[in-house]
Amino acid sequence: QVQLVESGGGLVQPGGSLRLSCAASGSIANIYAMGWYRQVPGKQRELVEHITSGGSINYEDSVKGRFTISRDNAKITVYLQMNSLKPEDTAVYYCNAANKYGAVIGYWGQGTQVTVSS
């Protein structure tokens, strides 16, 4: 299994920016992709953006042009730069890893809270 530790959330005004970080450890040899998810109370967790070891990126349409995912393969760390934040981006953000078959292989941590509010 893969352990993940997220950091970087907080309170920001609309239009502001935050950068999230996620460091992986454990069975990292099985990691093919790493990604960020978010969840609000009463809704299912959704994939925000993910990046493969080769650098291919998929993202949810609502974050296009605002969020940028990047990955440091040497540090087994993934980042999410979030710009032009909107109140609807408010959620708990989680990261996780997937193997080459697309299966999530990490333990879900507590995530990091992102609150966008004036």
N, C-alpha and C positions, 0 to 999 in steps of 0.2 A: 504494500500500500504506500501511498504518497501522503506526506503531511504537508500542509500549507499554512502559512501565516500571512494574513493580510494586514496592511496598515495604510494610513494616510487619509482616512475619512475625516469628516468634520462638518461644521456649519459654514455655509457660504451664501452670499447674496446672489440673486439671479444675475446672470451674465458673468459670474466669477468662474474661477478655475480651481481644480484640485488634481492632485496626482496620487494615485493609489499604487501600492507596491505589494507584491506577493512573492514570497520565497518558498521554494519547494525543497523537501528533503525526503529521505527514505528510498523507495524503489524508483529512483529517477530514470533508470535505464529504460523503463517502459513508457516514458513520457513521449508522446508524439506532438500533442498540441496542449497549449495552456490557454485558459480563457477566463473572462469575467462574466459573472451572472449578477442579477439583482432581483430582489423580492420585496414587495410591499405587503402589508398585512391583508390577508384575505385573497391574495392572488398567488398564482403559481410562480415559482422561480423562472426567470427567463434569461436566455443567453444574450449578453450585450455584445460581446466581441471576443473572437478567439484567434490565435495565431499558431501556425504549425512550426515545427522545427526548421522547415525550409523557408519560412517567412510568409506563407500564404495567409491571408486575413479574411475572415468573414465577420460581418457586423449586422446588428439590428438596424433597420432603416431609420429609426428615430434618432440615432446617434451619428448618422453619417455627416461628415464634415465638422463634427464637434469633438468626438472622442477619438483618441489615437492609442492603439495598443502597440507595445513594443516588448521585446524579449531579449534578455541577456542569457545566452545559452551557457556561458561559462559559469555564471552565478546561479543558474536555474531560477531565474527571477523574471517575472512578467510585470509590466507597468501599464497603467491606464491613465493617460493624460486626458482630463475632462475639461473642456473649455465651453464657454457660452452656456453655462449650466442653467437649467430651467427647473421650476418647482416640481414638475412631473418627473424629474430625475431623482427625486428624493426616494431613497430605498436603502436597504441593507445590501451591500455589495460583497459578493463572495468570489473567490477564485477557485479554480479546480483544474485538473489535468486529465487528458484523455490519451488512450493508447491508439495505435494505428487502426484499430477497428472502430474507433469512435466511442468506446466505452469509457465512462468516467471512472477514474482509478484512484481519486484522492478522497480523503476524509473531508466532509464538509465541516469547516470551522465555524466560528461565531460570526465571521464577516466583519465588515466595517461600515458604520452608519454614515451615510451622506445625506445631509439635509440642506435643501436649497430654499431659502426663505429670506424675506426682507424684514 
